[in-house]
Amino acid sequence: MNTIMNPVNEIIVPAPVEFIELVRGNDQRLVQMLDPFVREHSTVLDMGRVRRIDAAGIAALIATYGNARTAGNTFRVCNVTPHVAEILRLVGLDNILVTREEVRARHPNCCLEYPAA
């Protein structure tokens, strides 16, 4: 998986294709996938592919946020679909997790791409 470094020194991690639905069954895999990133860097998860999220998915985002904070880093999500944004708003996580900035992880002029270790 390739990660992206944005200008404010955050790692941008695109959600893999298998996370089109961030629901029970995918939740712990997401936490495990993101854990090495959030322990070493402030991290932004590009959720542009995620179409559906449930309570387990929300719990996974909260766990990842907590892991990042414990390590002294930040964790945010970007490019959320309107449906996912509404769910995060309903549970009160929109102001905590969702970045209001447009994040263009694939734009070559704003990011430096390098392979994950």
C-alpha positions as CSV (number, residue, x, y, z in Angstrom):
1,M,0.0,0.0,0.0
2,N,1.3,3.5,-0.8
3,T,0.9,6.3,1.6
4,I,1.0,10.0,0.9
5,M,2.7,12.8,2.9
6,N,0.8,16.0,2.7
7,P,2.4,19.5,3.3
8,V,1.5,19.6,7.0
9,N,3.5,16.4,7.6
10,E,0.6,14.0,7.9
11,I,0.4,10.6,6.4
12,I,-2.6,10.1,4.1
13,V,-3.8,6.5,3.9
14,P,-6.3,5.6,1.3
15,A,-9.0,3.2,2.5
16,P,-8.4,-0.1,0.7
17,V,-11.1,-1.4,-1.7
18,E,-12.3,-4.0,0.8
19,F,-13.4,-1.2,3.1
20,I,-16.1,0.1,0.8
21,E,-18.3,-0.9,3.8
22,L,-16.7,-0.1,7.2
23,V,-18.9,-2.5,9.1
24,R,-18.6,-5.4,11.6
25,G,-16.0,-7.8,10.1
26,N,-13.9,-5.1,8.7
27,D,-13.6,-3.0,11.8
28,Q,-10.7,-4.8,13.6
29,R,-8.8,-5.2,10.3
30,L,-9.0,-1.4,9.8
31,V,-7.6,-0.8,13.3
32,Q,-4.8,-3.3,12.7
33,M,-4.0,-1.8,9.3
34,L,-3.9,1.8,10.7
35,D,-2.1,1.1,14.0
36,P,1.5,1.3,12.6
37,F,0.7,4.6,10.9
38,V,-1.0,6.3,13.8
39,R,1.7,5.2,16.2
40,E,4.5,6.9,14.1
41,H,2.7,9.8,12.4
42,S,-0.3,12.0,12.4
43,T,-2.6,10.3,10.0
44,V,-5.5,11.1,7.7
45,L,-7.7,8.2,6.4
46,D,-9.0,9.0,2.9
47,M,-12.6,7.5,3.1
48,G,-13.6,8.4,-0.4
49,R,-14.3,4.7,-1.1
50,V,-16.3,4.1,2.0
51,R,-20.0,4.0,1.2
52,R,-21.4,2.6,4.4
53,I,-20.5,2.6,8.1
54,D,-22.1,1.0,11.1
55,A,-21.5,1.0,14.9
56,A,-18.5,-1.3,14.6
57,G,-16.9,0.9,12.0
58,I,-17.5,4.0,14.2
59,A,-15.9,2.1,17.1
60,A,-12.9,1.3,14.8
61,L,-12.4,5.0,14.0
62,I,-12.7,5.9,17.7
63,A,-10.1,3.2,18.6
64,T,-7.7,4.5,15.9
65,Y,-8.2,8.0,17.2
66,G,-7.4,6.9,20.7
67,N,-4.3,5.0,19.5
68,A,-3.0,8.1,17.7
69,R,-3.6,10.3,20.7
70,T,-1.8,7.8,23.0
71,A,1.2,8.0,20.7
72,G,1.1,11.8,20.6
73,N,-0.3,12.0,17.1
74,T,-3.5,13.0,15.4
75,F,-6.0,11.0,13.4
76,R,-8.6,12.5,11.0
77,V,-10.7,11.3,8.1
78,C,-11.2,13.1,4.8
79,N,-13.2,12.8,1.6
80,V,-16.1,11.3,3.4
81,T,-19.3,10.6,1.3
82,P,-22.4,12.5,2.3
83,H,-24.0,9.4,3.8
84,V,-20.9,8.7,6.0
85,A,-20.6,12.3,6.9
86,E,-24.2,12.3,8.1
87,I,-23.7,9.2,10.3
88,L,-20.5,10.8,11.8
89,R,-22.5,14.0,12.4
90,L,-25.3,12.1,14.1
91,V,-22.9,10.5,16.6
92,G,-21.1,13.7,17.2
93,L,-17.8,12.7,15.6
94,D,-17.8,15.1,12.6
95,N,-16.1,17.9,14.5
96,I,-13.6,15.6,16.0
97,L,-12.6,13.3,13.1
98,V,-13.6,14.9,9.8
99,T,-11.3,17.4,8.3
100,R,-13.0,20.3,6.5
101,E,-10.0,20.8,4.2
102,E,-10.0,19.3,0.8
103,V,-7.4,16.6,0.7
104,R,-6.3,15.6,-2.7
105,A,-4.1,12.6,-1.9
106,R,-3.3,11.9,-5.6
107,H,-2.5,15.4,-6.6
108,P,1.3,15.4,-7.4
109,N,1.8,19.0,-6.5
110,C,0.6,18.8,-2.9
111,C,1.9,15.5,-1.7
112,L,5.0,13.3,-1.7
113,E,4.3,9.6,-2.3
114,Y,6.4,6.9,-0.8
115,P,6.0,3.2,0.0
116,A,4.9,2.2,3.5
117,A,7.4,0.2,5.5
